[in-house]
Amino acid sequence: MLDTIMTIMRKIYVCMVFLFLGFCVTAQTKNNRYNFKEHQVDNFIKEVYGDQAQKLIFSNQNLYGSFKKLILERMEIAKKTEIQGKKVPKITAEGMLDTYNSNLKHDATFNINTFNPLKYKLAFFDIQSYRMYEIDNTDYILIIKPQPKLQN
């Protein structure tokens, strides 16, 4: 009886160890990627479009929805190690989208929590392929997933 209980306890212990290790590996994988948060969307738009944000973006629900989907579902920041050996253009090479806010500047220091990709003239609404841009002077890249094709 005692041997049976000890065998069951060992099996439970082994299962718990493997379960714990699985959580550790998953946590490490997720830490290599950063997804933008919903509270950032409006701030990003306001920073880039300034006084015109309400008129151009917020008042048009379809366009606002496209921007939300772009930022929350199609963009992420990853470590450069994920694309070893690939040539990726620098994000600043594309220029700043300063048409509506002439005060836009490239961030002097990079902060993953405040980095605004909308400030740059990037191919946000491409339906063809993934786009990747090196975030200057960092170990990070911005990944933009392709826009899904519209269904008829």
C-alpha positions in Angstrom: 0.0 0.0 0.0 2.8 2.4 1.0 4.7 1.5 -2.2 1.7 2.3 -4.3 1.2 5.7 -2.7 4.9 6.5 -3.2 4.7 5.5 -6.9 1.7 7.8 -7.4 3.5 10.6 -5.6 6.6 10.3 -7.8 4.4 10.4 -10.9 2.7 13.5 -9.7 6.0 15.1 -8.8 7.4 14.3 -12.3 4.3 15.7 -14.0 4.5 18.9 -11.9 8.2 19.3 -12.9 7.5 19.0 -16.6 4.5 21.3 -16.3 6.6 23.9 -14.5 9.4 23.6 -17.1 6.8 24.1 -19.9 5.6 27.3 -18.3 9.2 28.6 -18.0 9.9 28.0 -21.7 6.6 29.6 -22.7 7.4 32.7 -20.5 10.8 33.1 -22.1 9.5 32.9 -25.6 6.8 35.5 -24.9 9.4 37.8 -23.4 11.2 38.0 -26.7 8.2 39.7 -28.3 6.4 42.9 -27.3 2.8 43.6 -28.4 1.3 47.0 -28.1 -1.4 47.7 -25.6 -4.9 49.2 -26.3 -4.2 52.3 -24.1 -1.4 53.2 -26.5 -3.5 53.5 -29.7 -5.1 56.9 -29.1 -1.8 58.4 -27.8 0.1 57.2 -30.9 -2.6 58.7 -33.2 -2.7 62.0 -31.3 1.1 62.3 -31.4 1.3 61.9 -35.1 -1.9 63.6 -36.3 -2.0 66.4 -33.6 -4.9 68.8 -34.0 -6.2 66.8 -37.1 -6.5 63.5 -35.2 -10.2 64.0 -34.4 -11.1 65.1 -38.0 -9.0 62.6 -39.9 -9.0 59.4 -37.7 -11.3 59.4 -34.7 -14.4 60.6 -36.5 -14.0 57.8 -39.1 -14.8 54.6 -37.3 -13.6 52.4 -40.2 -10.2 54.2 -40.4 -9.9 54.3 -36.6 -10.7 50.5 -36.5 -8.0 49.9 -39.1 -5.4 51.8 -37.0 -6.4 49.8 -33.9 -6.1 46.5 -35.7 -2.8 47.6 -37.2 -1.3 48.5 -33.8 -2.8 45.8 -31.7 -2.9 42.8 -34.0 -0.4 43.3 -36.8 2.6 45.0 -35.1 5.1 43.7 -32.7 8.6 44.4 -31.5 11.1 41.5 -31.4 14.7 41.0 -30.6 17.1 41.2 -33.6 18.3 37.7 -32.8 15.1 36.3 -34.3 16.2 37.5 -37.8 19.9 36.7 -37.7 21.5 37.0 -41.1 18.7 39.1 -42.7 19.3 42.6 -44.0 16.6 44.9 -42.5 16.2 48.6 -43.2 16.5 51.1 -40.4 13.2 52.6 -39.4 14.6 56.1 -39.7 15.6 55.5 -43.3 11.9 55.7 -44.2 11.5 59.2 -42.8 9.2 60.8 -40.3 5.4 61.2 -40.9 5.5 64.8 -39.9 2.8 66.1 -42.2 0.4 66.9 -39.4 2.8 67.4 -36.6 6.0 69.2 -37.6 7.5 68.7 -34.1 7.8 64.9 -34.5 11.3 63.7 -33.8 13.0 60.3 -33.7 13.3 59.3 -30.0 16.7 60.1 -28.5 16.5 57.0 -26.4 14.4 53.9 -27.0 11.7 52.9 -24.6 9.7 49.9 -25.7 6.7 51.1 -23.7 6.5 54.5 -25.4 7.9 53.8 -28.9 5.4 55.0 -31.5 5.8 53.3 -34.9 3.2 55.5 -36.5 5.7 58.4 -36.5 7.5 56.8 -39.4 6.6 56.5 -43.1 6.2 52.7 -43.2 4.2 50.3 -45.4 1.5 49.8 -42.8 -1.3 48.6 -45.0 0.6 46.3 -47.3 -1.3 43.0 -48.1 1.7 41.3 -49.7 4.2 40.5 -47.1 5.7 40.9 -43.6 7.7 44.1 -43.2 10.6 44.4 -40.8 12.5 47.5 -39.7 15.4 47.8 -37.4 14.8 50.3 -34.6 17.9 52.4 -34.8 20.6 51.9 -32.1 18.7 49.1 -30.4 18.6 45.3 -30.4 15.0 45.4 -31.6 13.1 45.2 -34.9 9.5 46.3 -35.7 7.5 43.6 -37.4 4.4 44.6 -39.4 2.3 41.6 -40.4 0.5 41.8 -43.8 -3.1 43.2 -43.9 -5.6 40.5 -44.5 -7.3 40.6 -47.9 -10.9 41.9 -47.8 -13.5 39.1 -48.2 -16.2 39.7 -50.8 
